[in-house]
């Protein structure tokens, strides 16, 4: 009789364990996600923090506009655009300030990334100088053409930032960027957009005075 009772209890315990496992499994169901956003914290080999600017419906309310850590692994694949074509790259080319698209699955509270694509936010813009601010190292350009988001910025004035790494040329000769005048002169600028505030950082300025 005792053996029968023990067997029955063992059977009940086994069923309970199975049911608990099923509940846990259901609670940890994977949710696929696609998130576009800006890397705004220096990443590590295992985590990238992103503030989402776009997100798939299933995770939108959880991540949009928020700084969320996304988990990277050895199986995560990395891509970037080369001459407007998608190409494989490595984690070494992923940096703070870049706009990226991450795809993966959410399991529990963890966002596991299967692929990360670096969006191309480089630009070449032609236009005219409408203002300069030497104190803040900025040049404001009235945009005529742009390789980056032309429909959004053509015909507008865009403030751009230069640094000690920016090369400024006038008639083929290098000058100090602070020497550029706000007199409506034609200008061609090249650089990249970074950060959640969409900062236009200049690498090269060609002044056609």
N, C-alpha and C positions, 0 to 999 in steps of 0.2 A: 504493500500500500504506500509506504513512504517513497519507494522508488517511483511509483506512478505519479505521486504528488510532485516529486522533484522533477520528473520528466515534464509534467504539465506546466510547472512553474518555469522551467527552462524554455519550453515552447512559447509561453506568453512573453518571457523576457526577449526571446529572439524576435518575435513579431514586433514588440515595442521598439527594439533597436532598429529594425528595418523601417518602421514608420518614421522614427526620428530622423533616420538617414535621408528618407525621401523628403521630409519637411525641410531639412537643412539644404538638400540638393536644390529644391524648388526655390528656397530663399536666396541661393547663390546663382540663380539663372543668369546667363551672360546676356548683356544687352549691347548690340552693335552700335557704334557711334562714329560720326565724322565731325571733327571740330576744326575750325579755322581760327587762328588767333596769333597773338604776339608773345614771344618768349620774353618775359620781363624779370626773370631772376636767372642768375648764372646757373647753367645746367650742370648736372653731374653725369656719370656714366649710367646711372640707374633711374634718374628722375629729371623731367623737364617741366617747369612751371609755365603755364600758358594762361593768358587772359583771353577768353573766347570772344570773338567778334561775330562768329557764325557757328551754329551747332545744329545737328540733326534733332528732329522733334523729340525723340525719346529721352534726350539728356539736356535739352535746351534750357529748361528752367533751373537745372542744377548747376550749369556751368557758364551761361551767358553773362559776360561782364565781370566774371569772378576769376580770381587767381587760383587755379587748381593744379595740383601735381599730377603728372601723367607718368606711368611706370614704363621704363625702357628695359629691354632685355637683349641678350645676345642674338635673339632671333628677329629683333626689330630691323626692318629694312629702311634705308635712307635714300632719298632722291632729291635732285635739284634740277633746275632748268639750265641747259647750255645751248646757246643760240636758239632759244625758244623751244627746245626739245627736251623732254624728260630723260634724265640720265641718272644712273646709280651714283651714290656718293657715300661718305662715311660720317660718323658722329663728329669727327674733327672739324667738319665744315658747318656744324650747327652752332649758332652763337646767339647771345642775348640781343634782343632788339629785332630779330628777324620775324617775318610773318611765316607761319608754317601751317600745314594741314596735317592733322594726325587722324589716323583711322585705327580702330581696334575694338575691344570689347570691355564693358564694365562688368566686373564680377564682385559682388558685394559693394564695398566702397572704393574699390581700386579700378582705375582706368588703365587698362593694359594696352600699350601701343604696338600694333603690328607693322605699321608703316608711317613714316614721317617725311613729308615733302616740303622743301624750302621753296617758298614762293619768290619769284623774281621781282624785286622792287627797285631794280636799277633804273635810271632814267637818263635821257639826253633831251634837253629842252632848249629850244631857241625862243628868243623874245627880246624885250628891251628892259633896260634897268630903270625901274620906277622909284627906287629909294635904296639908301644904304645906311647902315648903323655900325660905325666902326667900334663903338663901345661894346656891342653885343656880337660882333663878327657876323653880321647878316647882310644879305643882299636880297632886295625884293625884285622879282622879275615878272613883268607882264608877259604871260605865256602865249606864244604864237603856235608852236608845235611841241609835242611831247611824245616820247615813246612809252610813257607810263600814264595811264588813265587820262588820255587826252580829252575825251568827251567831258570829263569832270572838271578839268582845270584850264582848258583852252579859253582865252579871253579873260582870265582872272589874274590877280597879282598873288604870287606865291613867295613867301619868305623862306630863304635858304641860308644855311649856316656853313661858314668856312672855318678851317682850323689851320694849324701850322703845317699840316700834311697836304693842304689844298694847293694845287699848282694854278696860278693865275697868269695868263698871257695877254699881252697887248701888242698887236702887230708882229706876233711871233716871238716877242721877247718877254721873259719872265719879269713880273712886277709884284709888288706887295698887293694882296687882295684889298687892302684898305685904300689903295690908290684909285680904285674904280669909282668913277663919278656917277651920281644919279642924274644923268642928263638925257635920258631917253636913248642912249646908244644901244646898238645891237649887240647881243651877247648869246653865247652858246655855253651851256653848263651841263656837266655830267656828274653823276653821283648815285646815291642810294637813299631810299626812304627807310627810316628805322623807328622802332618804338610804337607804343600805343597812341602817341600824340602825332604820329606821322611827320617826323622831323626830316626835312630834306637836307641831307648832308652832302656837301660839295667835295668832289675829288679834283675836278678840273674846270677852270673857267677860261673861256676864250673871249676876249674883249675886242670887238670890231670897231674901235673908235676911228 
